[in-house]
């Protein structure tokens, strides 16, 4: 029974390919159709997951701050997020007259598209990857860095000095923290000997990399928090600073797209942390796809806990912390990992 649950989605994919071929569809076309359906499923999962996450973060923040959180609409306030989504859908779509119209309209769509594309290489369970690239980790980091372009487009296209300043702060922060984030993953790549995410999961069969690379895991969490513009590193859009940062001139569903993309990135970054450091889909008793969900939500809870516990820090302190602390620490960790591997191989003969 457990084996059937484990291979449920893989079996469905195999059955669908076989059914299409029985209808006379060539294998290449069948694979393309399956790829499209998998992408649409990812979009659907993201939308449902974000609805749950927004409600969950409100509840977590309420618990930490000793207040009830959403509790009026539906049991435990579960319909509050749906009501908010309907409100945003019905709000007037205002486009300021002096904006760079095409850049202004394209920015939220590009931001959301890049965020969804990150899921293509993430292993959702055993043999459950849309594309298993041999440079999957490199693809994830490279594609994720493009979100800086979408943010800058939003700030520049708004023709608003506060939006532009907020966008420039976001881009400076994200570029500064991309470096230690990428360097924190290099130790894992050195141990696993591969950039393929499925190989990195397989290398943790006996011991999770969080045990071998605790400093890298900590620097990854800190860098990812800044990369996501989440508290306590959300200075580019802090209320007392620059209103809503790059999103100031956006309304209705265009604003919601930026908001959805931030949560989409949160899930993707948490899933990558689970894959790289926490053994991915590996675990006893439960199906592999359920283990990756549990681990991803555990990492997301850490992000939520940090956001609603620690106060914001000054922008200059935030930037200095990356260049003067995190980058040197990650470089030392890479050297220590290389030295450790050299010693281990020498002992192993």
N, C-alpha and C positions, 0 to 999 in steps of 0.2 A: 504493500500500500504506500509506504513512504517513498519507495523508488518511483512509483507512478507520479506522486506529487512532485518529486525532485525533477523529473524529466518532462513535466506537463507542458511547458512552453516550447521546449525543444521538439517534443513529439507533435505539437500543433503545427510548428513550422514545417517539419518534414511532411506531415499529412497535407498541408496546403500546397507545397511544391509538387507532391505526387498527384494531387487533384488537378492542378493546373496542367501538368504534363499529360494527364489522361484526357484533357480537353483539346490536346494538340498544341498547347503553348510551348514554344522552345524553352529549353532550360535557362538560357541567358535572360529571356523575357520574364520567366517565372521568378528568377532571382531578383530582377529589378522590381517587380511588383511586390515581392516580399519585403524588399528593402524600403519601399515607399510606405507599406503598411506598418512596418516596424517604426519608422520615423513618426508616423501619425499616432501610433500607440505611445511613443515617448512624449509627444506633445500633450496627449490626453492625460497621461500619468502625471506630468508636470503640473498641469492645471488643477487636477484633483489634489495633488500633494501640497501645492501652494495654499489652497483653500484650508487644508488642515493645519499647515505650518503657521499661517497668520493667526488662526484661532489659538494654536498651541503657544505661540510666543506671547500673545496677550495674557494667556493664563499663567505662564511661567513668570512674566514680569509682574503680574498681580500678586502671585504667591511670594515672590522675593520682596515686594514692596508692601506686603501685608494689606492687600485689597482684593476684592473678589474677581476683578477682570470682567469679561463679558458674561452676563448672567440673566439677561432679559429675553432675548430672542431665541426660543427653542430651549431644549434641555441643556443646561450648562452653557448657554449662549452659543451653541454650535452653528446657528444660522446667521450669526452676526456678520461673518465674512461674506456670505452670499448676499446679504442685504447691502453691504458696502460695495460689492461688485456691481450690483444692479444700479446703485446710486451713481457710480462712476460712468456706467454705460449710458445713463440718461442725462448726464450733465452736458452743458453746451460746450462744443468744441471751439474754443477761441484761439484764433491765430492773429497775433499782433500785426499791425499793418506794415511795420518797418522791418520785419524779419527777412532773412534769406530763406524764402519759402521752401524750396526743395530740400535744403539741408535740414531745416527745422522739422519737416515732415518725415524725412528719412531716418533721422537719428534714433528715435525709439524703436522703429522696426528693425534697424540694423543691430541695436543693442540686444533685443530679444532673440533675433536669429542666431547671433553668435553664441548666446547663452545656451540655446537649445542644441546647437551643433556639438557642444562639449560632450553630450551624452553618447555620441556615436561610438566612442572608443571605451567607454566605461563598462567593465564586466558586471552585469546585473545578477550573475549567478554562474554556475558551472556551465561552460559552453553557451553562455547567454550574452553575446556581444554582437552589436550590429556589424561592426568592422573590427577585426583583431589585427591592428596595424603593428608592424615590427618596431615602429617608432611612436607608439601610442602615447607615451608620456610626453614626448617632445611635441606631438600634435596638440595635446591638451594645453600645455603651457603656452605654445605659440598662438593658438587660436584664442585662448583666454586673454592674451595681451592686447588683442584687437579691440576690446571693449573701451580702451582709452580713446580710440578714434571716435567711437559713437558718442561718448561723453563730451569730447571736445566739439564735435559737430552740434550737439544740443546747446552747448553754451554759446558757441560762435553764431549759430543760426538764429538764436533768440534776439540778437541785437540789444542785449541788456548787459550793462557792465557788471552787475552782480552775478548774473548767470555765467558770464565769461570768466570772472574771477573764481567762481565756484568750480567751473569746469577745469580751469588751469590748476587749481589746488588739487582736484581729484586726480588729474593726469600726473602731476608731479608726485603725489603720494603713491599712486599705483605703480608708476615706473620705479620709484625708489624701493618699494617692497616686493616687486617682481624678482629683483636680483636675489635677496636672501631666500625667497620662496623657492626659486629654482635651485639655488645652491644647497638648500636643506634636503632636496631630493637626490642629490648626487651621490651621497653616501649609500643610499639604498640601491641605486643603479650600479654602483661599484660592487656591492655584495652580491646582487642578483645576476649581474653580468648581462643585463638586457634592459632595453627601453620598452619592451612589449609588456603590457599590463598583466596579461595572463601568465607570463613567465615570472613576473614579480610576485604574484599570488602563489604560484606553485613553489617558489623558493621559500615561502613561509610555512611550508607543510609541518615542520617540526618546531619552529620558533618564530614568533611574530617579530617584525623589524622594529616595533616600538621598544622592545627589550634591548636590541642591539644599537638602536639609534634614538635614545630618549631626548637628547639635545636637539637633534634634527626634527623630531616630532613637535617639540615645544616651539622651536623657531618657525616651523611650518604653520602652526596654529596662530602665532602672533602675526606673521606676515600675511596669512590668508585673511585675518580679521581686518587688517589695514587695506588689503587688496579689495575686499568687499565693501569698503567704506562703512563698516559697522562699528557701533560703539564698542569701546571708548575711543575709536579712531575715526569717528564720523565728522571730523571738523569741517570738511568741505560743504556740508549741508546742515551744520549746527544752527539751531534757531537764532541764537544770539549773534551769529556771525554773518551769514549770507542767505538768510531765509531758507529757500529749498535748494540752494546751490545751482547746478546746471539745469534743474527741473523747474525753476521759478516761473517761467512763462508758460509752462505746459498745464493743460486742464483735461478733465474727463479721462477718456480711455488712453490718450497719449501719455498722460502722467502715469496711469495705471500700468502701461507697458514697461516703463522704467522700473516701477515698483515690483512688477512680476519678475523682471529680469534679475533684479537683485536677489530675490528669493530663489530663482532658478540657479543662479551662480552659487548661492549658499549650499543648496543640495548637491550640486556638482562637486564643489570643493570638499564637502564633507564625505561624499562617496569616494573621492580620490584619496582622502586621508585614510578611510577605512580599507581601501584597496592596497595602498602603499605600506601602511604601518600596522594595521590591525588584522592582517590575514585575509582580507577580502571576503569572499563568499565561504571560506572554510569555517567549519564549526561542527560540533557533534549533534546528532539526533534530528535537528530541524533541517528543512530543505535549504539549499545554498542561497536561493533568491531571498529567503526570509532572513538569513543571517546578514546579508549585505544591507537589508532594510534596517535591521536592529542596530547594527554598528553605525550606519549613516545617521540615524536619529540620535544615537548616543553622542556623536561628534557635534551634531547640530545643537544639542542641549548644552554642550560646553560653550559654543558660540553665544547662545542666548544668555547663559549664566554670566558670562563675561560682560556682555553688553549692558545688562541691567544691574550689575554689581559695581563696576569701576567707573569713576568719573572721567570725563573727557580730559585730555592733556593738551597743552599748547601746541600749535602747529609747528613751531621751530623745534620743540622737544621731540615731536613725532618724527620729523625728518632726520634729526640728528641721531635718534635711536636706531634707525635703519642703517645709516652710513657708518656710525661710530661703534655700534654694538653688534647688531645682528649679522652684518656682512663679515666682520672679523671672526665672530663666533662660528659661522657656517664654514668659513675657509679653514679654520683650525679643525673643525669636525671632519672635513674632507681629508686633510692631511693625516689626522689620527686614524681615520678609517683605512686609508691606504697603508699606513704603517702596520695597523692591526692585521690586515689581509696579508701583508708581506710576512709577518711573523707566523701567522696561522699556516700559510702555505709552506714556510720553512720547516715548521714542526711536523706538518703532515708529510714531508718528504717529497 
